């Protein structure tokens, strides 16, 4: 199910104005026409059904109208109860048991990083943190502190709209390795945390399922760049509380390893009641 992600709540009349990129997405991608119903993800996370009001394409602007009150909590209630205008109540917000996953991805070259950002968003990762590590190319490392992440932000937005994900994936500005522990502590906010670094070398002491047997409320995955993390980076992560996991599979590209790790952790967490180990 596709959705339109908007940055503003409806006004007092239950309307949202669209222009620029959101207008083009609705008209050119979703092929919306006057009178069509569109699923709209509001900034508070609620999902409502809105109607496209009559417009002229040459004006490059259109209005969406709520079929009922859609000011956040009212919209959420309507979608759940199936009142007119409610849309796909099961997807209004992610289930409370849905895994809260943070991806620390060492910055990859060009399209590879784009792919990781897109796939992590589609699969419902809560937070994506690009990390400028020792083996990142200088051009990628120069992103630190800069405003050059607009492309990734656009990819997150497009992936949310295409996939219909109810998880409001956030993209962090690129950071250095030393920032990782602070980000973890801030995101976990006292909840039970499991921090895992994926390794192409058989350094793991336990399997992923054994670590997940403790039912973490937040799971962090650290995935290195092409060539892997340096020994110094591995030591730093271990000292910061990360455990090492090695998948017994073929050698994976960095962008493949990220998706593989997310899928493995997410599936294990969602099905934990079926396999929970006594560890």
Secondary structure by P-SEA (a helix, b strand, c coil): cbbbbbccccccccbbbbccaaaaaacccccccccbbbbbbccccbbbbbbbcccccccccbbbbbccccaaaaaaaaaaaccccccccccccccccccbbbbbcccccaaaaaaaaaaaaaacccbbbbbbccccccccccccccccaaaaaaaaaaaaaaacccccccccccccccaaaaaaaaaacccbbbbbbbbccccccccccccccccccbbbbbbbccccccaaaaaaaaaabbbbbbbccccccaaaaaaaaaaaaaaaaaacccccccc
